[in-house]
């Protein structure tokens, strides 16, 4: 992670970090943004036909990676229409009836088209269907121990359930699912009943919703989960799930969950709009989290122990997805042009939750860092916020900043009143930006026309306005003043640095001191570094680990203490630095760290195995065992992040390691695009050499057909 000087009205040095819901865990990729692209035909259909509710009885098949079921829709025809469409991608249909009578239908491969049997007023259509989804429903791992989960946003639920890609068609979803009784099945709404099927090892889980929602928010999550529950202050059941083997991580993964929930009900002024709230982690989930109505799915990467919590907390993602239950699920943007009403609100309310938990300085520092990122991006990002093609950074971060600017100008109480009225008036409906601004106009004389023009319809970022707001916070003013001293000689600021490190100042000030002295000769800054280490602040100590490229012998014992910090990231950095700079101590260092595992992605363990294998004569009798463990992490038994890291390290150890190749090729068929991209690029690079090309050609006949097809494209 690089540290560099950035221009933000004044000179400063600091890393900019975008909150974690932006990143796809360690792959450092922007979350794929779902844009509400509504086909004209469906926009017209919603005016003439209103689908009220669905009752779906489903049978997912983990072995065949398929799903089938019986679906009943209740709908109202409001005015004459020739054809009614239900989105359905590559599905088969049978037993089609409308109002109890068999009717003909057309299956376009993209939609189920109904053209006979319905009448003006109330109607009922029922049918059976089957599908083998290529996206949106994912079968992860093997059928005996794996998971099945869905991700409707960005890909559409219509790949696994006949439904509506138009977000303006809101339906009450009731879903029941048949599956093996040694698994847990989760869906939206209240679990009304669990019954044993006559087949013996099959159970039926029946879920019900009370209020309508858009189809992209429907979910299934099936796995070997265990549950803990709490009850919110208002009486809502909060359900927390993890895999059975992660039972010890409930408390650290879901830390502050109840506090966030209770805070949102107070802050928003509108009670949580659904009957239950559950959260479940999914293996190889595509994004950090997804706000399915009443049932959030999030990435397994956020399931952490006490040490992992210090590096990779779920708190921000947790708050972001919960905020969506109001902003996105209860009220939904009519189109992509107004998508900021969902992501901007969820981002801002997550920051307000962090302010409640961690204080004013933390809140302002997060806003400062996002302002910094927005200013840099504005040089090339010329698409305004109110545009369906706006960047994720704009929808999320600029949207949050627009709300913060608005709230600062109209006052907290007036802002709360406007938001409450907005939710009360548009609950369970679709909204646009003018709907929200109209509610602001009712309670304030603030010039929303200028606000809309400047913050929402113009490109760029309002740096001066943001800076004026930030400087109202003393910590930020101190931080900016400190940052301006970057060019000053060390001798002129040494005393100030010592004062800061001895104070109870918020940690980024102390971090900034470390960043500013990284080029200062060690003997001049030694006393300062010792003082910084003695702060015992994990972030300050980590800054030393990151910036100290050479470890002087008379600081080595102090530096060694970083191996004991409650931070997997600090431990990895320190371990690698010590192994590289003190080869004579490698054996003792490897012995001391031999039980390290780190996060779920095994990154720390993989680093240890790699260096153990690379260290000559270290436990030669166990080298094969070490290698087999490292090779194992590259197989489909593990998540994509783990596999990629293992493959990189295996090829680092031996560029000609043929054992890695089948696992590299297997990654070409993975559902996670970041991993497939890595595998594709790595193979393209390797086949430029005749030796590797021959290896892959020899491998080709032994591969399953999907892998063979993908590899042939690269050869």
ROPAVO-871401 format. One record per residue (C-alpha): residue in three letters; x, y, z. Coordinates in steps of 0.25 Angstrom, whole numbers, padded with zeros to 4 digits, always signed. Example, Ala and Ser with C-alpha at 12.3 -4.5 7.8 and 13.67 -1.06 7.14 Angstrom:
! ROPAVO-871401
ALA+0049-0018+0031
SER+0055-0004+0029
This chain:
! ROPAVO-871401
UNK+0000+0000+0000
UNK+0007+0013-0005
UNK+0007+0026+0002
UNK+0008+0038-0006
UNK+0006+0053-0006
UNK-0008+0057-0011
UNK-0013+0071-0014
UNK-0025+0075-0006
UNK-0025+0090-0005
UNK-0013+0088+0004
UNK-0001+0078+0004
UNK-0002+0065+0011
UNK+0002+0051+0011
UNK-0008+0040+0014
UNK-0013+0028+0009
UNK-0028+0029+0004
UNK-0036+0017+0008
UNK-0050+0015+0002
UNK-0060+0008+0012
UNK-0060-0007+0010
UNK-0073-0008+0004
UNK-0066-0003-0009
UNK-0056-0014-0009
UNK-0057-0028-0013
UNK-0050-0032-0001
UNK-0035-0034-0004
UNK-0036-0033-0019
UNK-0037-0018-0019
UNK-0048-0017-0029
UNK-0059-0007-0029
UNK-0073-0013-0026
UNK-0080-0016-0039
UNK-0091-0006-0039
UNK-0105-0010-0043
UNK-0112+0000-0052
UNK-0127+0000-0053
UNK-0128-0001-0068
UNK-0143-0002-0070
UNK-0147-0007-0084
UNK-0158+0001-0090
UNK-0168-0011-0091
UNK-0168-0013-0076
UNK-0169+0001-0073
UNK-0182+0001-0081
UNK-0186-0012-0075
UNK-0186-0007-0061
UNK-0196+0004-0064
UNK-0206-0007-0069
UNK-0203-0019-0061
UNK-0200-0020-0046
UNK-0194-0033-0040
UNK-0198-0034-0026
UNK-0192-0046-0020
UNK-0184-0059-0023
UNK-0184-0072-0016
UNK-0172-0081-0021
UNK-0169-0095-0017
UNK-0155-0098-0021
UNK-0146-0110-0022
UNK-0131-0106-0024
UNK-0122-0118-0028
UNK-0108-0116-0024
UNK-0103-0128-0032
UNK-0109-0124-0045
UNK-0107-0109-0042
UNK-0122-0106-0046
UNK-0135-0102-0040
UNK-0149-0105-0042
UNK-0162-0101-0036
UNK-0177-0098-0036
UNK-0180-0083-0037
UNK-0193-0076-0034
UNK-0195-0061-0037
UNK-0207-0052-0034
UNK-0208-0040-0043
UNK-0218-0029-0047
UNK-0220-0025-0061
UNK-0223-0010-0060
UNK-0225-0007-0075
UNK-0225-0014-0088
UNK-0212-0021-0092
UNK-0209-0031-0103
UNK-0197-0039-0096
UNK-0192-0040-0082
UNK-0178-0043-0080
UNK-0170-0049-0068
UNK-0155-0049-0069
UNK-0149-0063-0070
UNK-0136-0066-0075
UNK-0134-0080-0082
UNK-0145-0087-0075
UNK-0154-0098-0078
UNK-0169-0097-0074
UNK-0181-0107-0073
UNK-0195-0108-0067
UNK-0198-0093-0070
UNK-0212-0089-0065
UNK-0218-0075-0064
UNK-0230-0074-0055
UNK-0231-0090-0054
UNK-0231-0092-0069
UNK-0219-0097-0077
UNK-0214-0087-0087
UNK-0204-0086-0098
UNK-0192-0077-0096
UNK-0179-0073-0103
UNK-0165-0075-0097
UNK-0155-0066-0104
UNK-0143-0071-0096
UNK-0143-0057-0089
UNK-0157-0056-0084
UNK-0170-0064-0082
UNK-0181-0057-0091
UNK-0196-0059-0087
UNK-0206-0055-0097
UNK-0219-0062-0094
UNK-0228-0065-0082
UNK-0226-0053-0074
UNK-0237-0042-0072
UNK-0238-0028-0066
UNK-0238-0029-0051
UNK-0232-0040-0043
UNK-0225-0052-0049
UNK-0216-0064-0045
UNK-0205-0070-0053
UNK-0199-0083-0049
UNK-0188-0092-0055
UNK-0176-0101-0053
UNK-0162-0097-0058
UNK-0148-0102-0058
UNK-0135-0095-0061
UNK-0120-0097-0060
UNK-0115-0083-0057
UNK-0102-0078-0063
UNK-0102-0067-0053
UNK-0110-0060-0041
UNK-0111-0074-0034
UNK-0097-0080-0031
UNK-0094-0094-0026
UNK-0081-0093-0018
UNK-0073-0105-0014
UNK-0078-0120-0014
UNK-0092-0124-0013
UNK-0089-0130+0001
UNK-0083-0119+0008
UNK-0084-0106-0001
UNK-0094-0095-0002
UNK-0104-0089-0011
UNK-0107-0074-0011
UNK-0113-0064-0020
UNK-0109-0050-0025
UNK-0120-0043-0032
UNK-0114-0029-0033
UNK-0106-0026-0046
UNK-0110-0040-0052
UNK-0125-0041-0049
UNK-0133-0051-0042
UNK-0140-0055-0055
UNK-0128-0065-0057
UNK-0133-0074-0046
UNK-0148-0070-0043
UNK-0158-0065-0053
UNK-0159-0050-0048
UNK-0157-0036-0052
UNK-0145-0029-0057
UNK-0153-0015-0056
UNK-0150-0010-0042
UNK-0163-0003-0042
UNK-0171-0016-0042
UNK-0172-0018-0027
UNK-0178-0032-0022
UNK-0180-0039-0009
UNK-0171-0051-0009
UNK-0174-0064-0002
UNK-0164-0075-0004
UNK-0164-0089+0001
UNK-0152-0098-0002
UNK-0149-0113-0002
UNK-0135-0117+0002
UNK-0127-0127+0010
UNK-0130-0127+0025
UNK-0115-0126+0029
UNK-0114-0112+0022
UNK-0121-0099+0026
UNK-0129-0091+0016
UNK-0131-0076+0017
UNK-0140-0067+0009
UNK-0147-0053+0010
UNK-0157-0051+0021
UNK-0162-0059+0033
UNK-0159-0074+0034
UNK-0174-0078+0036
UNK-0172-0093+0036
UNK-0162-0104+0034
UNK-0167-0118+0031
UNK-0161-0132+0028
UNK-0164-0137+0014
UNK-0169-0151+0011
UNK-0156-0154+0005
UNK-0149-0155+0018
UNK-0136-0147+0017
UNK-0143-0135+0011
UNK-0149-0123+0019
UNK-0158-0111+0014
UNK-0155-0097+0019
UNK-0166-0087+0016
UNK-0164-0072+0017
UNK-0174-0061+0016
UNK-0173-0046+0013
UNK-0184-0036+0017
UNK-0180-0024+0008
UNK-0176-0023-0007
UNK-0162-0022-0012
UNK-0154-0022-0025
UNK-0150-0035-0031
UNK-0135-0033-0030
UNK-0136-0033-0015
UNK-0141-0048-0014
UNK-0131-0057-0009
UNK-0127-0072-0005
UNK-0116-0076+0003
UNK-0114-0091+0006
UNK-0102-0096+0014
UNK-0098-0103+0027
UNK-0100-0091+0036
UNK-0103-0089+0051
UNK-0110-0077+0057
UNK-0110-0068+0068
UNK-0121-0058+0071
UNK-0123-0044+0078
UNK-0135-0035+0079
UNK-0135-0021+0076
UNK-0140-0010+0085
UNK-0153-0009+0077
UNK-0155-0024+0077
UNK-0150-0029+0063
UNK-0143-0042+0063
UNK-0128-0041+0058
UNK-0123-0054+0053
UNK-0108-0056+0051
UNK-0102-0068+0043
UNK-0088-0074+0041
UNK-0083-0087+0036
UNK-0082-0098+0047
UNK-0067-0097+0047
UNK-0068-0082+0050
UNK-0076-0083+0063
UNK-0065-0076+0071
UNK-0066-0064+0062
UNK-0080-0060+0064
UNK-0077-0048+0074
UNK-0066-0042+0066
UNK-0072-0043+0053
UNK-0085-0037+0057
UNK-0080-0027+0067
UNK-0089-0015+0069
UNK-0100-0021+0060
UNK-0111-0018+0070
UNK-0105-0004+0074
UNK-0106-0001+0059
UNK-0120-0006+0057
UNK-0125+0002+0069
UNK-0118+0014+0065
UNK-0124+0014+0051
UNK-0138+0013+0056
UNK-0135+0025+0065
UNK-0128+0033+0055
UNK-0137+0030+0043
UNK-0149+0032+0051
UNK-0156+0021+0044
UNK-0157+0007+0049
UNK-0150-0004+0042
UNK-0160-0007+0031
UNK-0159-0023+0031
UNK-0162-0033+0041
UNK-0149-0040+0043
UNK-0134-0036+0040
UNK-0124-0047+0037
UNK-0110-0047+0032
UNK-0102-0059+0026
UNK-0088-0060+0020
UNK-0086-0067+0007
UNK-0074-0074+0001
UNK-0068-0067-0011
UNK-0078-0056-0011
UNK-0077-0046-0022
UNK-0077-0033-0014
UNK-0075-0029+0000
UNK-0090-0030+0003
UNK-0104-0029-0003
UNK-0116-0024+0004
UNK-0127-0034+0000
UNK-0140-0030+0007
UNK-0139-0035+0022
UNK-0127-0044+0018
UNK-0114-0038+0015
UNK-0103-0047+0009
UNK-0089-0043+0011
UNK-0075-0048+0008
UNK-0069-0059+0016
UNK-0056-0051+0017
UNK-0063-0042+0028
UNK-0064-0054+0037
UNK-0053-0051+0047
UNK-0047-0054+0060
UNK-0043-0044+0070
UNK-0030-0041+0063
UNK-0036-0041+0049
UNK-0046-0031+0054
UNK-0035-0020+0056
UNK-0032-0021+0041
UNK-0045-0025+0034
UNK-0057-0021+0042
UNK-0071-0024+0036
UNK-0076-0012+0043
UNK-0077-0002+0031
UNK-0082-0013+0022
UNK-0092-0017+0033
UNK-0098-0003+0034
UNK-0098+0000+0019
UNK-0106-0012+0016
UNK-0115-0010+0028
UNK-0118+0004+0023
UNK-0122-0001+0010
UNK-0134-0008+0017
UNK-0140+0006+0017
UNK-0133+0013+0005
UNK-0134+0003-0006
UNK-0143-0008-0001
UNK-0154+0000+0005
UNK-0153+0011-0005
UNK-0146+0008-0018
UNK-0141+0017-0029
UNK-0149+0018-0042
UNK-0137+0017-0051
UNK-0121+0017-0051
UNK-0122+0032-0052
UNK-0126+0033-0037
UNK-0118+0021-0032
UNK-0111+0031-0022
UNK-0123+0031-0014
UNK-0120+0017-0010
UNK-0105+0016-0010
UNK-0102+0030-0005
UNK-0112+0029+0006
UNK-0107+0015+0010
UNK-0092+0020+0010
UNK-0096+0033+0018
UNK-0104+0025+0029
UNK-0093+0015+0030
UNK-0084+0027+0033
UNK-0094+0032+0043
UNK-0094+0019+0050
UNK-0079+0019+0051
UNK-0080+0033+0057
UNK-0089+0028+0068
UNK-0080+0016+0071
UNK-0066+0022+0069
UNK-0068+0037+0070
UNK-0068+0050+0063
UNK-0053+0050+0059
UNK-0054+0036+0053
UNK-0066+0041+0045
UNK-0059+0053+0040
UNK-0047+0046+0036
UNK-0055+0036+0028
UNK-0062+0048+0021
UNK-0048+0054+0019
UNK-0042+0042+0012
UNK-0054+0040+0003
UNK-0053+0055-0001
UNK-0039+0053-0004
UNK-0042+0041-0013
UNK-0054+0049-0020
UNK-0045+0061-0023
UNK-0034+0052-0030
UNK-0045+0044-0038
UNK-0051+0057-0042
UNK-0039+0060-0051
UNK-0044+0049-0061
UNK-0058+0045-0056
UNK-0067+0055-0063
UNK-0080+0048-0061
UNK-0089+0055-0051
UNK-0096+0048-0040
UNK-0110+0048-0046
UNK-0106+0039-0058
UNK-0108+0024-0059
UNK-0094+0023-0064
UNK-0088+0030-0052
UNK-0076+0023-0045
UNK-0078+0015-0033
UNK-0070+0025-0026
UNK-0080+0036-0030
UNK-0092+0028-0026
UNK-0087+0024-0012
UNK-0077+0034-0008
UNK-0081+0047-0015
UNK-0096+0043-0012
UNK-0092+0042+0003
UNK-0085+0056+0002
UNK-0096+0062-0004
UNK-0105+0058+0007
UNK-0095+0062+0018
UNK-0094+0076+0011
UNK-0109+0077+0011
UNK-0111+0072+0026
UNK-0100+0082+0030
UNK-0107+0094+0023
UNK-0122+0091+0028
UNK-0118+0085+0041
UNK-0119+0071+0047
UNK-0134+0072+0052
UNK-0139+0078+0039
UNK-0131+0067+0031
UNK-0137+0056+0040
UNK-0151+0062+0038
UNK-0150+0062+0023
UNK-0144+0048+0022
UNK-0156+0043+0031
UNK-0166+0049+0023
UNK-0159+0044+0010
UNK-0160+0030+0015
UNK-0174+0031+0021
UNK-0180+0037+0008
UNK-0173+0027-0002
UNK-0171+0014+0006
UNK-0172+0002-0002
UNK-0172+0010-0015
UNK-0162+0015-0025
UNK-0156+0029-0024
UNK-0147+0039-0032
UNK-0138+0051-0027
UNK-0149+0061-0028
UNK-0158+0053-0018
UNK-0147+0054-0008
UNK-0144+0069-0011
UNK-0159+0072-0010
UNK-0159+0067+0005
UNK-0147+0076+0008
UNK-0154+0088+0002
UNK-0166+0085+0011
UNK-0158+0087+0024
UNK-0147+0096+0019
UNK-0145+0109+0011
UNK-0131+0103+0006
UNK-0129+0105-0009
UNK-0131+0091-0014
UNK-0130+0096-0028
UNK-0116+0101-0027
UNK-0112+0088-0018
UNK-0118+0079-0029
UNK-0110+0087-0040
UNK-0097+0087-0033
UNK-0096+0074-0026
UNK-0105+0065-0034
UNK-0105+0070-0048
UNK-0090+0075-0050
UNK-0078+0067-0051
UNK-0066+0069-0041
UNK-0066+0070-0026
UNK-0068+0083-0018
UNK-0055+0083-0011
UNK-0056+0097-0004
UNK-0070+0094+0001
UNK-0065+0080+0007
UNK-0053+0086+0013
UNK-0060+0097+0020
UNK-0069+0087+0026
UNK-0058+0078+0030
UNK-0050+0089+0036
UNK-0061+0091+0047
UNK-0055+0079+0053
UNK-0043+0082+0062
UNK-0036+0069+0059
UNK-0037+0071+0044
UNK-0032+0085+0045
UNK-0020+0079+0053
UNK-0018+0068+0043
UNK-0018+0078+0031
UNK-0008+0087+0038
UNK+0001+0076+0041
UNK+0000+0071+0026
UNK+0004+0084+0021
UNK+0018+0083+0028
UNK+0022+0071+0020
UNK+0033+0079+0013
UNK+0038+0085+0025
UNK+0052+0080+0030
UNK+0051+0069+0041
UNK+0059+0078+0051
UNK+0048+0089+0051
UNK+0036+0079+0054
UNK+0043+0069+0063
UNK+0038+0075+0076
UNK+0024+0076+0070
UNK+0024+0061+0066
UNK+0029+0057+0080
UNK+0017+0065+0086
UNK+0007+0058+0077
UNK+0012+0044+0080
UNK+0011+0047+0095
UNK-0003+0052+0094
UNK-0016+0046+0093
UNK-0019+0051+0079
UNK-0027+0043+0070
UNK-0018+0032+0063
UNK-0017+0038+0049
UNK-0009+0050+0054
UNK+0001+0040+0060
UNK+0001+0032+0047
UNK+0004+0045+0039
UNK+0016+0047+0048
UNK+0021+0033+0044
UNK+0019+0036+0029
UNK+0026+0049+0029
UNK+0039+0043+0035
UNK+0040+0031+0027
UNK+0052+0037+0019
UNK+0059+0043+0031
UNK+0071+0036+0035
UNK+0069+0026+0046
UNK+0078+0031+0056
UNK+0071+0045+0055
UNK+0057+0039+0057
UNK+0060+0027+0066
UNK+0055+0033+0079
UNK+0042+0037+0072
UNK+0040+0023+0066
UNK+0042+0017+0080
UNK+0032+0027+0085
UNK+0022+0023+0074
UNK+0024+0008+0077
UNK+0021+0011+0092
UNK+0007+0017+0088
UNK+0002+0003+0086
UNK-0007+0007+0076
UNK-0009-0003+0065
UNK-0010+0006+0054
UNK+0002+0015+0058
UNK+0011+0002+0060
UNK+0006-0003+0046
UNK+0010+0010+0040
UNK+0024+0007+0045
UNK+0024-0007+0040
UNK+0020-0002+0026
UNK+0029+0010+0025
UNK+0042+0004+0031
UNK+0049-0003+0019
UNK+0062-0005+0026
UNK+0062-0010+0040
UNK+0074-0005+0048
UNK+0081-0015+0057
UNK+0079-0006+0070
UNK+0064-0005+0067
UNK+0062-0020+0063
UNK+0057-0024+0077
UNK+0047-0013+0077
UNK+0043-0016+0063
UNK+0041-0031+0067
UNK+0030-0028+0076
UNK+0021-0025+0064
UNK+0020-0040+0062
UNK+0012-0040+0074
UNK+0002-0029+0070
UNK-0013-0033+0069
UNK-0013-0030+0054
UNK-0011-0041+0044
UNK-0006-0030+0034
UNK+0004-0024+0043
UNK+0009-0038+0046
UNK+0010-0042+0031
UNK+0018-0029+0028
UNK+0027-0031+0040
UNK+0030-0046+0037
UNK+0033-0044+0022
UNK+0043-0032+0026
UNK+0050-0040+0036
UNK+0051-0052+0028
UNK+0057-0044+0016
UNK+0067-0035+0025
UNK+0072-0046+0035
UNK+0074-0059+0027
UNK+0082-0064+0039
UNK+0070-0064+0048
UNK+0060-0070+0038
UNK+0059-0084+0045
UNK+0056-0078+0059
UNK+0046-0068+0052
UNK+0039-0079+0045
UNK+0038-0087+0057
UNK+0032-0076+0065
UNK+0021-0074+0055
UNK+0018-0088+0050
UNK+0004-0088+0056
UNK+0000-0075+0049
UNK-0013-0076+0040
UNK-0018-0062+0039
UNK-0031-0059+0032
UNK-0041-0069+0025
UNK-0033-0066+0012
UNK-0021-0073+0019
UNK-0012-0062+0014
UNK-0003-0062+0026
UNK-0002-0077+0026
UNK+0002-0077+0011
UNK+0013-0067+0013
UNK+0018-0076+0024
UNK+0018-0088+0015
UNK+0024-0081+0004
UNK+0036-0076+0012
UNK+0038-0089+0019
UNK+0039-0096+0006
UNK+0048-0085+0001
UNK+0058-0086+0013
UNK+0069-0096+0010
UNK+0070-0108+0020
UNK+0058-0103+0028
UNK+0051-0116+0033
UNK+0054-0124+0020
UNK+0047-0136+0025
UNK+0034-0127+0025
UNK+0036-0120+0012
UNK+0026-0130+0004
UNK+0016-0127+0015
UNK+0017-0112+0014
UNK+0017-0113-0001
UNK+0004-0122-0001
UNK-0003-0112+0008
UNK+0001-0100-0001
UNK-0004-0108-0013
UNK-0017-0111-0006
UNK-0020-0097-0004
UNK-0020-0095-0020
UNK-0031-0105-0022
UNK-0046-0103-0023
UNK-0048-0107-0008
UNK-0044-0093-0005
UNK-0049-0079-0008
UNK-0044-0071-0020
UNK-0035-0061-0012
UNK-0028-0073-0005
UNK-0026-0080-0018
UNK-0021-0069-0025
UNK-0011-0065-0014
UNK-0006-0080-0014
UNK-0005-0081-0029
UNK+0004-0068-0029
UNK+0013-0073-0018
UNK+0014-0087-0024
UNK+0019-0081-0037
UNK+0028-0072-0030
UNK+0035-0084-0023
UNK+0035-0092-0037
UNK+0031-0086-0050
UNK+0031-0099-0056
UNK+0022-0106-0046
UNK+0012-0114-0054
UNK+0004-0118-0042
UNK-0002-0104-0041
UNK-0007-0104-0056
UNK-0020-0112-0054
UNK-0024-0103-0043
UNK-0020-0091-0051
UNK-0029-0096-0063
UNK-0040-0099-0053
UNK-0041-0085-0049
UNK-0045-0081-0064
UNK-0059-0086-0061
UNK-0060-0080-0047
UNK-0072-0070-0045
UNK-0064-0059-0039
UNK-0059-0051-0051
UNK-0047-0045-0043
UNK-0041-0059-0041
UNK-0044-0064-0056
UNK-0037-0051-0061
UNK-0025-0055-0053
UNK-0025-0069-0058
UNK-0027-0065-0072
UNK-0016-0054-0072
UNK-0006-0064-0065
UNK-0009-0075-0075
UNK-0007-0065-0087
UNK+0006-0061-0081
UNK+0011-0075-0079
UNK+0007-0080-0093
UNK+0017-0070-0099
UNK+0027-0080-0095
UNK+0028-0093-0103
UNK+0030-0102-0091
UNK+0018-0097-0084
UNK+0009-0097-0096
UNK+0013-0112-0098
UNK+0009-0115-0083
UNK-0005-0109-0085
UNK-0007-0116-0098
UNK-0003-0129-0091
UNK-0013-0125-0080
UNK-0025-0122-0090
UNK-0030-0136-0093
UNK-0031-0139-0078
UNK-0040-0127-0075
UNK-0055-0126-0073
UNK-0062-0120-0085
UNK-0065-0106-0079
UNK-0050-0105-0075
UNK-0045-0111-0088
UNK-0053-0100-0096
UNK-0048-0089-0088
UNK-0033-0094-0089
UNK-0034-0096-0104
UNK-0038-0082-0106
UNK-0025-0078-0100
UNK-0017-0088-0107
